[in-house]
Amino acid sequence: MALNQAFLTSLREMFHPSQLLTDTADCWLYSYDNSRHRAVAEAVFFAKTTQDVQTLIKQCRQYHVPLTVRGRGTGTPGGAVPLQGGVVLSLDKMDRILLLDPQNRLMKVEAGIVTQTVQNAAYEKGFFWAPDPGSSAYCAVGGNIGYNAAGPRAVKYGATRDNVLGLTAVTGAGDIIHTGGYTTKSAVGYDLTRLLIGSEGTLAIVTEAILKLHALPQKKYAFRALYKNISAAIAVVIAIMSQPYLPSALEFLDKHALKLLGFDSGGAMLLIEIDEENAKKNILAACQHEELIDIHIAKSDKAREKLWKARRELSSALRMLSPYKINEDVIVPVTALPELLKTLDELSQKYDIPIVNFGHAGNGNIHVNLLAKEAPECLQEIFEAVIALRGTLSGEHGIGLEKKPFMPFALDQSAIAIMRGIKNVFDPDNILNPGKLF
Ligand SMILES: Cc1cc2nc3c(=O)[nH]c(=O)nc-3n(C[C@H](O)[C@H](O)[C@H](O)COP(=O)(O)OP(=O)(O)OC[C@H]3O[C@@H](n4cnc5c(N)ncnc54)[C@H](O)[C@@H]3O)c2cc1C
């Protein structure tokens, strides 16, 4: 679709030339994310301020131009792909820390900032921001907000939605709104902050965020526990989650994932991190099981980092096993994990598709990796099983394009209708990320 010349002319008159790319070769660079989808927009716009975003949205509205906001394009379900062309909005130039306030345990940032930059700045003051996706070094806070991203620490500290106090955003109608604020509690009307988080750029463009910080723990303990089989490892996950202390990470790896890390023996492993002294005794006791092979405690910070580095690199290592990978991130209550993993094993055999499972077991969030190019029937059965187990389609990666067809399985028709109504209020002309989610 060629863009309306009057639309482009108006943008050229209003903004510096460096803020607008229209060359097809440039636009190609913004046509994909970490999914298998690709679509080329006709223009890429770099906002420098919230007002820039507002002006752009008003122009897009006037000329009916689709607008897809992009973080750093590391998301997996295709949310940042400009499916219907139009303009890709990048907030790469909005990457400042606006306020770092340890006394109120918060930090205000522009949405284009890279997540690791946030962590580094918070660390300097003795704090951390809880969301820690494996992609932290190269994803943006705006993208974390778009998908309600999480990571291993979510078992104790929650996902993005639990760690953002307030937002500045521009709706699809072109209105600048401020949601939430600088306090950890409020009781003033609907919680628009939590609504916008996870909305995948379909309701409003987030330009600034007030992030909730936690104090760095005095000490962290990390260890790996190797078990003969999956049932033992998952029984231990349930035992850990049943005692009073939460680990700060509780990750599960099946035997295929173990092989990728160089382990030839063992049927499953748990990677556990604890960040409070009191929890150590209870959690180590919960790890005992007759099928336990051994427990290896990381004795130094360096050894602990090495353990997590291996876990972070698992996703990329999978590509060594197969050029094709369908990566799902289903979530079920932890007590349903045994049934889920049994079903996944049965489906792997039924469809003759290798399935590698690992993930954030403390949340019941398993990254299910089907080593196949396409597997629609198998996927359908996986999602049906997950929903029957009172789980849902995605724990942290989002819906985007990939899981859109399965939304009616996960949500009531009436809930979808309410969501569509909300979309219509925020974005009456359906210009923001059209074709996603529903
Ligand atoms: C190696 C690797 C490891 C990963 N590990 C994890 C993990 O442990 N946990 C986890 O949760 N995820 C993980 N992810 C996926 C994760 O969702 C993304 O890495 C990250 O949250 C997306 O950030 P991004 O800046 O790349 O966003 P993009 O992919 O660019 O965008 C994500 C979505 O947010 C929307 N969006 C972007 N910016 C804004 C904005 N300013 N306002 C409104 N909407 C916006 C986009 O339209 C899109 O729908 C991993 C990905 C990779 C590649």
The ligand as an SDF file (V2000), in Angstrom:
LIG
                    3D

 53 58  0  0  0  0  0  0  0  0999 V2000
   16.5670  -14.6570   23.6400 C   0  0  0  0  0  0  0  0  0  0  0  0
   15.2150  -14.2020   24.1430 C   0  0  0  0  0  0  0  0  0  0  0  0
   14.8640  -14.4760   25.4570 C   0  0  0  0  0  0  0  0  0  0  0  0
   13.6260  -14.0640   25.9510 C   0  0  0  0  0  0  0  0  0  0  0  0
   13.3240  -14.3430   27.2460 N   0  0  0  0  0  0  0  0  0  0  0  0
   12.1560  -13.9090   27.7690 C   0  0  0  0  0  0  0  0  0  0  0  0
   11.8320  -14.1530   29.1440 C   0  0  0  0  0  0  0  0  0  0  0  0
   12.5840  -14.7710   29.8890 O   0  0  0  0  0  0  0  0  0  0  0  0
   10.6690  -13.6620   29.5920 N   0  0  0  0  0  0  0  0  0  0  0  0
    9.8120  -12.9480   28.7990 C   0  0  0  0  0  0  0  0  0  0  0  0
    8.7720  -12.5060   29.2800 O   0  0  0  0  0  0  0  0  0  0  0  0
   10.0780  -12.7480   27.4940 N   0  0  0  0  0  0  0  0  0  0  0  0
   11.2220  -13.1910   26.9630 C   0  0  0  0  0  0  0  0  0  0  0  0
   11.4940  -12.9680   25.6370 N   0  0  0  0  0  0  0  0  0  0  0  0
   10.4540  -12.3440   24.8000 C   0  0  0  0  0  0  0  0  0  0  0  0
   10.1360  -10.9470   25.2820 C   0  0  0  0  0  0  0  0  0  0  0  0
    8.7710  -10.6640   25.1260 O   0  0  0  0  0  0  0  0  0  0  0  0
   10.8510   -9.8490   24.6480 C   0  0  0  0  0  0  0  0  0  0  0  0
   12.2430  -10.0400   24.5760 O   0  0  0  0  0  0  0  0  0  0  0  0
   10.5890   -8.4380   25.2250 C   0  0  0  0  0  0  0  0  0  0  0  0
    9.6480   -8.2990   26.2550 O   0  0  0  0  0  0  0  0  0  0  0  0
   10.0710   -7.6540   24.0480 C   0  0  0  0  0  0  0  0  0  0  0  0
   10.7060   -6.4130   24.0570 O   0  0  0  0  0  0  0  0  0  0  0  0
   11.0210   -5.6510   22.6920 P   0  0  0  0  0  0  0  0  0  0  0  0
   11.5130   -4.3070   23.0910 O   0  0  0  0  0  0  0  0  0  0  0  0
   11.8750   -6.4150   21.7970 O   0  0  0  0  0  0  0  0  0  0  0  0
    9.5420   -5.5020   22.1200 O   0  0  0  0  0  0  0  0  0  0  0  0
    8.9200   -5.7670   20.6200 P   0  0  0  0  0  0  0  0  0  0  0  0
    9.1150   -7.1800   20.2740 O   0  0  0  0  0  0  0  0  0  0  0  0
    9.5460   -4.7570   19.7220 O   0  0  0  0  0  0  0  0  0  0  0  0
    7.4310   -5.3890   20.9050 O   0  0  0  0  0  0  0  0  0  0  0  0
    6.6540   -6.1730   21.7640 C   0  0  0  0  0  0  0  0  0  0  0  0
    5.1780   -5.7400   21.7380 C   0  0  0  0  0  0  0  0  0  0  0  0
    5.0260   -4.5500   22.5060 O   0  0  0  0  0  0  0  0  0  0  0  0
    4.4890   -3.5010   21.7100 C   0  0  0  0  0  0  0  0  0  0  0  0
    5.1920   -2.2820   22.1180 N   0  0  0  0  0  0  0  0  0  0  0  0
    6.5160   -2.0050   21.9760 C   0  0  0  0  0  0  0  0  0  0  0  0
    6.7830   -0.7930   22.4720 N   0  0  0  0  0  0  0  0  0  0  0  0
    5.6040   -0.2860   22.9360 C   0  0  0  0  0  0  0  0  0  0  0  0
    5.2320    0.9540   23.5280 C   0  0  0  0  0  0  0  0  0  0  0  0
    6.1300    1.9150   23.7400 N   0  0  0  0  0  0  0  0  0  0  0  0
    3.9250    1.1510   23.8610 N   0  0  0  0  0  0  0  0  0  0  0  0
    3.0080    0.1780   23.6420 C   0  0  0  0  0  0  0  0  0  0  0  0
    3.3090   -1.0050   23.0740 N   0  0  0  0  0  0  0  0  0  0  0  0
    4.5910   -1.2450   22.7350 C   0  0  0  0  0  0  0  0  0  0  0  0
    4.7760   -3.9040   20.2650 C   0  0  0  0  0  0  0  0  0  0  0  0
    3.8220   -3.3410   19.3710 O   0  0  0  0  0  0  0  0  0  0  0  0
    4.6340   -5.4150   20.3550 C   0  0  0  0  0  0  0  0  0  0  0  0
    3.2770   -5.7780   20.2870 O   0  0  0  0  0  0  0  0  0  0  0  0
   12.7090  -13.3680   25.1110 C   0  0  0  0  0  0  0  0  0  0  0  0
   13.0700  -13.0870   23.7840 C   0  0  0  0  0  0  0  0  0  0  0  0
   14.3150  -13.4970   23.3050 C   0  0  0  0  0  0  0  0  0  0  0  0
   14.6610  -13.1910   21.8830 C   0  0  0  0  0  0  0  0  0  0  0  0
  1  2  1  0
  2  3  1  0
  2 52  2  0
  3  4  2  0
  4  5  1  0
  4 50  1  0
  5  6  2  0
  6  7  1  0
  6 13  1  0
  7  8  2  0
  7  9  1  0
  9 10  1  0
 10 11  2  0
 10 12  1  0
 12 13  2  0
 13 14  1  0
 14 15  1  0
 14 50  1  0
 15 16  1  0
 16 17  1  0
 16 18  1  0
 18 19  1  0
 18 20  1  0
 20 21  1  0
 20 22  1  0
 22 23  1  0
 23 24  1  0
 24 25  2  0
 24 26  1  0
 24 27  1  0
 27 28  1  0
 28 29  2  0
 28 30  1  0
 28 31  1  0
 31 32  1  0
 32 33  1  0
 33 34  1  0
 33 48  1  0
 34 35  1  0
 35 36  1  0
 35 46  1  0
 36 37  1  0
 36 45  1  0
 37 38  2  0
 38 39  1  0
 39 40  1  0
 39 45  2  0
 40 41  1  0
 40 42  2  0
 42 43  1  0
 43 44  2  0
 44 45  1  0
 46 47  1  0
 46 48  1  0
 48 49  1  0
 50 51  2  0
 51 52  1  0
 52 53  1  0
M  END
$$$$
